[in-house]
Amino acid sequence: MAAMQLLGVNVTSGDTGRLPGVAGVDYVYPTRWDIDYISSKGLNVIRLPVFWERLQHVPFGALDEAEMAHIDDLVSYATSKGISVVFDLHNFGFGYGYPVGGPITTDSTLADFWGRIAKRYVSNSGIIFGLMNEPQAQPASDWIRSVNSAIQAIRSAGATQEILVPGAYGDSALSWSSTDNATVVGTGVNDPLHNFAFEVHMYFDTNSWGTEPGAISATIGSERLAAVTAWAEANNAQLFLGEFGVGTDQTSLAALDNALSYMEQHAHVWQGGTYWVAGPQLPHPFYSVEPPNPAAHMLAENGSFTFMVNDSSALGQRNILTLDISEDEYQGDAVFSVSVDGVQMGGILTAHASHSSLQSETFSFVGDWGIGQHAVTVNFLNDLYGGASTVDRNLFINYASYDSVPVTGYDQPQIDILQEHREEEHREEVPFPTVSAASYTDIRPGDDTLLLEISEDAWLGSAQYTIAVDGQQIGGKMTATASHGTGQSDVLLINGDWSAGVHKVSIDFLNDNYGGTPAADRNLYLNGATYNGTGIPGSRLTLFSSGSQEFTFMEL
């Protein structure tokens, strides 16, 4: 089965609450914990819905830098982890209370906004421009004019990234080919780079708009996607399913699996899609794939909060516990201590990041706690209350991670299906993925090709390593040069003629060096591997200490 390029989730952000509203009160942006969770499931795209008027308060005005700072951080963090970001203007075809393309909110108004966004992200290849969520205020003949104005502004800003073009009338996949979306929008896009896809939405309930949790049958997904798929195949068009979602009953889960399988069977036209919905604020909780966050807690008075982490690492491997902390400051900062299994880690710690300003501060703790469950306790030591919420010192644990994996509760069943399909796609992905390569090394002749992506945390020198296949060292001692923190990789090609069967690849980290803090720590990373162009499951390895780790591939 062929692979879709992108599969992920919508993550609610600046698309809820009153306007303009107050961040953290009327609406909540997702955190790095949300991104880490999505990444841990192997998903590689998020759709980030935002309200136009929250980012640009008046037509043709400057962007709100405070709001954009939240989005910039999310975009930068997500794309650094290999997750593409659909910047989704979630306005349903309106702007400033009026239909886009009319006499008040004109085509030029929309074009001005997109020109500013394109200029801001012109150098980030992980951005995808989602022109508008579900336009429903104008006919297709007016909407295509607005679309082309926005595309012209994006390209004039120098941005070359993909653009997602929605249809009119609410942009349903079910009605695409039965309305003039197919004949007007589908044939009228004017992109000089021809780097666009048509975004459509589809739900599997009775009215197809996602207002009910249940799917009407297990095969409704493929049935409702069939017509737009046939249109795309006949017109050599690309499609992206920007929203789809189901409840947790068995028929709905079967419908989700059916829809994704159908899209994979037609991956020559379906680029992928983003499930609705995850994130801290959920407009449709029955579709939610947001996991519980057992580490999240507010300590409003002196006392402790305990949550559990699970260690499945190899014996003797150094572990890193990371806490994201913020505070309400009042007549001084909040102070606290952290213990693991009753043993205090370091001394008394002080919070500085303002919770009300959506700031956070990361505290990292290094140890070798051993395989199994461990209790993490945060103890708030200096509560102070002045009689009102504005004069109250509080401590917040926002989220936690253990060995770079977010600490979560149970997974929703929908995310398991998405993950299964993403893993199937990853095994089909094309060879030689685009990476920011610090070096490119080709060693050993042969007809088969094993590709490794290597990076490091350098400290007082670079990480050195050797590679062996089936116990035979390939080449000599190698030195990593690509910075893991900036998302680069050294690309190492190993050619050979391997016989049919399973083969073991070992990477041996030779020169670990640790200075007592995460900033003073030399580490080695295998960011992924392919064999003859096929992604190898289990080939992402992190080596925090000297020694070897392994993965396997199969020659058929």
Helices and strands as residue ranges (DSSP letters): E 6-11, H 32-40, E 45-50, H 52-55, H 65-80, E 84-89, E 94-95, E 98-99, H 107-120, E 127-130, H 140-156, E 163-166, G 173-178, I 181-185, H 186-188, E 196-201, H 220-235, E 239-243, H 250-265, E 270-278, G 285-287, E 297-299, E 303-311, E 319-328, E 335-340, E 343-344, E 349-350, E 361-367, E 372-380, E 384-385, E 392-402, E 405-406, H 413-426, E 436-443, E 448-457, E 464-469, E 472-479, G 484-486, E 488-496, E 501-509, E 513-514, E 521-531, E 534-535, E 541-543, E 547-555
